[in-house]
Amino acid sequence: MRKPIIAGNWKMYKTAGEGALLVRELAALTKTVTDVDMVVCPPFTALAAAAGAVAGTAIGLGAQNMHWEEKGAFTGEIAPGMLKDIGCTHVIIGHSERRQYFAETDKTVNQKTKAAFKAGLTPIVCVGETLAEREANATEKVVGIQVEGGLEGLTAEQAANLVIAYEPVWAIGTGRTASAGDANAVCAFIRRTVGAMFGQTVADSLRIQYGGSVKPDNIAELMAQPDIDGALVGGASLEADSFSKLVMFSGKA
Ligand SMILES: O=C[C@H](O)COP(=O)(O)O
């Protein structure tokens, strides 16, 4: 059975001090949790403080982005090994905000995904369609291309160990959540696509998160779906109370 994974993407919120405090509060509220993987993804400037705060807890630490090269003249960028060195276990790759505002493509997602594995990080690879694409009935076409492009050339072992986050762009930060059934249908499609690329065993192991206005009052219905194994959460991850509730309500019965 796939272990649920709830990841908080803090985006461009929280100073180092605020982040460390949030992690300490979250750790206190979730100290008995063993059946759900928890990850917090602060901005780069709060990673070191959060790394100190997650030490000795069950909470993993993720970054929100990275470069694919190990080092080099890339002003303003962060290398995979730097994230590993600071204590990261995970890294978000290809979030729709990166694709939309920073011109990330399936090619760079693929380069970053491979680089993350090479550095010993678990990538959380984001895919999802825009509202226009959904209304044009192009969701599967768009998401299929993103999955195939992002995962091309991975080994079966890598594919089995990554996390894919399905985030319909129109549901992010809008209060509009995909219905649990619609979200599951796309997650099932993603699993079939990965199965066609890497085989059924890999597809069965792969954890797929839903993301987009996930809150304590809709997480249980989403998690009850057979192909949804967790959530990538923005707004509701910024307070320990709501994030801990998401974790508590995420256990698969
Ligand atoms: O990475 C997280 C997603 O963009 C969802 O954000 P949200 O929960 O604020 O809608």
The ligand as an ORCA input file, in Angstrom:
! r2SCAN-3c Opt
* xyz 0 1
  O       1.918     23.917     -4.512
  C       0.785     24.124     -4.079
  C      -0.280     24.511     -4.955
  O       0.098     25.510     -5.830
  C      -1.621     24.705     -4.316
  O      -1.732     25.940     -3.680
  P      -3.080     26.245     -2.844
  O      -3.228     25.109     -1.875
  O      -2.828     27.552     -2.182
  O      -4.193     26.269     -3.841
*
